[in-house]
Amino acid sequence: MQSDNERKATDDSAAEDIFAVLKPSTPDPQFEVMRAYRADTSELKMNLALGAYRVDGGEPYLFEVVKKAERELASSDLNKVPASSHLKHQ
């Protein structure tokens, strides 16, 4: 009969054998973005990792393309009713 120490040693070696066949996966692009941000020494760097983008003061940073889309939406006629919605009320 095996002692607890012998059983643990057998279990540990079996676990090592299972994981020995695993190969490292390719780096996750999101983690690579975070790594690059941390490594960058520029004072102009911007953290583009997950989440809301913020300037140093904590305010949200709006990309110019977002501002342009907001202007276009504000100036468009969003009160148009799709023709398909009229069919439901007949």
C-alpha angles and dihedrals in degrees: 000000000000121000120233090257092052091047091049091049090050091048092048094050091047090052091049090052091053093051095040090081093055117103124203112268123233113276115269108249092224091057089047089056090052092047091050091049092053092047094049112099096190117121088215095059120126126204107238096176122121118307136041116330112238136185122230093274090057096251117134115265113226116203115226091245089058091050090050092050090050091052091049092049092047092052096044126090102252093168092082111121116218113245091236091064090062091059092062093060099052 
